[in-house]
């Protein structure tokens, strides 16, 4: 989408926190507010009468701040539709940059008067004047924790400031070669991206140590921004914007140049949900770009196309939190009918949750004398099994929560993993004692097979989908396979290359197995997919920054989910390894992930003492739209004010009032509308008018 209306160069753009609006600042002395769904202005332009507007920012509250060629900062309230701004006075020269902190508490401004100023965003009171630069200050950035402010200047210096005291906390130990026009913190707060002349420099904010330098050519980098997951950088170079993968996630930085502007690009940003990018240019336009993978397939207007795996990540932060355990939740499982969630914890209890309401269904299941390390539910939903650091395996009645029989003893180390066979007749367990054991469920006793010996302490066990193979992963990095019927090795072991294998999972077809673990270098590909028949690696998944404790296939085999000590969950395409989604929310290591039977939700457990339920329906919608599956997109839409809309509010289809009654809702999904449509005889595309004209000329 291209937004036109400004009569002068567009110097700055910003998204509202919910991503529904964007504002733009122009040399035509206006600030304009645009509706992201329609591309139309929602109000008359905001005019302060202070000359060209150089910078604009959205506050979490919805207010808009602008910096102009005069020395004033103007703050506009969109909620009250005020046409007269509140003016913040203090600077003595043009205000080149304004920015709100992510918590909405502070507003900062940078000026050609060589100072940076801090303001109370609520009261508009000036809090501090940060002096020290000897040249015009071009750019400022808050750290993710809002405790530190960075500033870059024409004097080629980078300063960091303590927001609480207003004192300088750090000065770059070396003189940069070029003026600093733009900078941003990466989401982890441990890196700064600095636009310094034609270079992008990645450095450590605490020490100034350079991590990497990327030379962009002859044009100054006027804007640089990080994606929410820290995997991508978006930068402005001359008349182009560049999307780059960071070296942390790939062996080398790769990028794609997006062409289309006829003038110098002054600013470029990601939308809050990562679905779009916006750019502002001297050509008097604002452009909106899709980050959908399809948009970056080789086509006119795109050069040096980057691998689609680097740009298709969808960020999910919304989840339902289940609280009840007193200590770390080490394991989680889902019943085959999708009704119950079972969790085990370091508090020595097993808990059963109602999957729909998120409430605990029964009192805690108590009996273990140490941490519960693994739980499993039989396919018929009758029995829960738990393995513990007390070296026992216990059975529980899933309906009543009562213990079934006596604890099964035999392991001489922690029981780290348990799993039922598909027919629920057997259960397999793995232990720190380097053995794998098979137990008879009905008789509650060991099978006639001898314990199966591994090379290291067993961390994970699994049955193949047909129940004929047993697999295990251990601390030697090995994956072993045995015949269920005989207990004899079925295949050559796979040496995964990991120091430890913490998790394995069979694909639903039984042809592949995913392994996750810890490697001897922090960014190694700790998740790998193997061909079981040949023992060869199919591909690896790279993105987590710490050990990966859990990996599992979705029921349909389309996705792989992984949980890590880096507190995140990632979703991957199981066919080609493309990263699809990054799930943020846990405050400590994620130790277990499991799909619901219908694949629409993901369950996770963490050392932060919580279980979380993640709704993947909207993510599934995003996938279908990126594949240009129009029928699937409509099938996942919601009806609002006569429009069928995407979850983010994008307009898809207008439904006349008389026809709305024929749309019916699927039972159990009250927010969704079911639609069927034939794929022939209709028209769709990015331009409504083009489709309409095509329809007029088409007799069908």
HELIX and SHEET records of a PDB file:
HELIX    1   1 UNK A  293  UNK A  296  5                                   4    
HELIX    2   2 UNK A  308  UNK A  310  5                                   3    
HELIX    3   3 UNK A  617  UNK A  626  1                                  10    
HELIX    4   4 UNK A  630  UNK A  635  1                                   6    
HELIX    5   5 UNK A  657  UNK A  662  5                                   6    
HELIX    6   6 UNK A  688  UNK A  697  1                                  10    
SHEET    1   A 4 UNK A   2  UNK A   3  0                                        
SHEET    2   A 4 UNK A 286  UNK A 290 -1                                        
SHEET    3   A 4 UNK A 276  UNK A 281 -1                                        
SHEET    4   A 4 UNK A 265  UNK A 270 -1                                        
SHEET    1   B 4 UNK A  10  UNK A  15  0                                        
SHEET    2   B 4 UNK A  21  UNK A  26 -1                                        
SHEET    3   B 4 UNK A  30  UNK A  35 -1                                        
SHEET    4   B 4 UNK A  46  UNK A  47 -1                                        
SHEET    1   C 4 UNK A  53  UNK A  58  0                                        
SHEET    2   C 4 UNK A  64  UNK A  68 -1                                        
SHEET    3   C 4 UNK A  73  UNK A  76 -1                                        
SHEET    4   C 4 UNK A  86  UNK A  88 -1                                        
SHEET    1   D 4 UNK A  95  UNK A 100  0                                        
SHEET    2   D 4 UNK A 106  UNK A 111 -1                                        
SHEET    3   D 4 UNK A 115  UNK A 120 -1                                        
SHEET    4   D 4 UNK A 126  UNK A 131 -1                                        
SHEET    1   E 4 UNK A 137  UNK A 142  0                                        
SHEET    2   E 4 UNK A 148  UNK A 153 -1                                        
SHEET    3   E 4 UNK A 158  UNK A 162 -1                                        
SHEET    4   E 4 UNK A 167  UNK A 171 -1                                        
SHEET    1   F 4 UNK A 180  UNK A 185  0                                        
SHEET    2   F 4 UNK A 192  UNK A 196 -1                                        
SHEET    3   F 4 UNK A 199  UNK A 203 -1                                        
SHEET    4   F 4 UNK A 210  UNK A 215 -1                                        
SHEET    1   G 5 UNK A 221  UNK A 226  0                                        
SHEET    2   G 5 UNK A 232  UNK A 237 -1                                        
SHEET    3   G 5 UNK A 240  UNK A 245 -1                                        
SHEET    4   G 5 UNK A 255  UNK A 258 -1                                        
SHEET    5   G 5 UNK A 302  UNK A 303 -1                                        
SHEET    1   H 5 UNK A 314  UNK A 316  0                                        
SHEET    2   H 5 UNK A 579  UNK A 583  1                                        
SHEET    3   H 5 UNK A 569  UNK A 573 -1                                        
SHEET    4   H 5 UNK A 559  UNK A 564 -1                                        
SHEET    5   H 5 UNK A 548  UNK A 553 -1                                        
SHEET    1   I 4 UNK A 320  UNK A 323  0                                        
SHEET    2   I 4 UNK A 610  UNK A 615 -1                                        
SHEET    3   I 4 UNK A 601  UNK A 606 -1                                        
SHEET    4   I 4 UNK A 590  UNK A 595 -1                                        
SHEET    1   J 4 UNK A 329  UNK A 334  0                                        
SHEET    2   J 4 UNK A 340  UNK A 345 -1                                        
SHEET    3   J 4 UNK A 349  UNK A 354 -1                                        
SHEET    4   J 4 UNK A 365  UNK A 366 -1                                        
SHEET    1   K 4 UNK A 372  UNK A 377  0                                        
SHEET    2   K 4 UNK A 383  UNK A 388 -1                                        
SHEET    3   K 4 UNK A 393  UNK A 397 -1                                        
SHEET    4   K 4 UNK A 403  UNK A 408 -1                                        
SHEET    1   L 4 UNK A 415  UNK A 420  0                                        
SHEET    2   L 4 UNK A 426  UNK A 431 -1                                        
SHEET    3   L 4 UNK A 435  UNK A 440 -1                                        
SHEET    4   L 4 UNK A 445  UNK A 446 -1                                        
SHEET    1   M 4 UNK A 415  UNK A 420  0                                        
SHEET    2   M 4 UNK A 426  UNK A 431 -1                                        
SHEET    3   M 4 UNK A 435  UNK A 440 -1                                        
SHEET    4   M 4 UNK A 452  UNK A 453 -1                                        
SHEET    1   N 4 UNK A 458  UNK A 463  0                                        
SHEET    2   N 4 UNK A 469  UNK A 474 -1                                        
SHEET    3   N 4 UNK A 478  UNK A 483 -1                                        
SHEET    4   N 4 UNK A 494  UNK A 495 -1                                        
SHEET    1   O 4 UNK A 500  UNK A 506  0                                        
SHEET    2   O 4 UNK A 512  UNK A 518 -1                                        
SHEET    3   O 4 UNK A 527  UNK A 531 -1                                        
SHEET    4   O 4 UNK A 537  UNK A 541 -1                                        
SHEET    1   P 3 UNK A 638  UNK A 640  0                                        
SHEET    2   P 3 UNK A 643  UNK A 645 -1                                        
SHEET    3   P 3 UNK A 651  UNK A 654 -1                                        
SHEET    1   Q 2 UNK A 664  UNK A 665  0                                        
SHEET    2   Q 2 UNK A 673  UNK A 674 -1                                        
END                                                                             
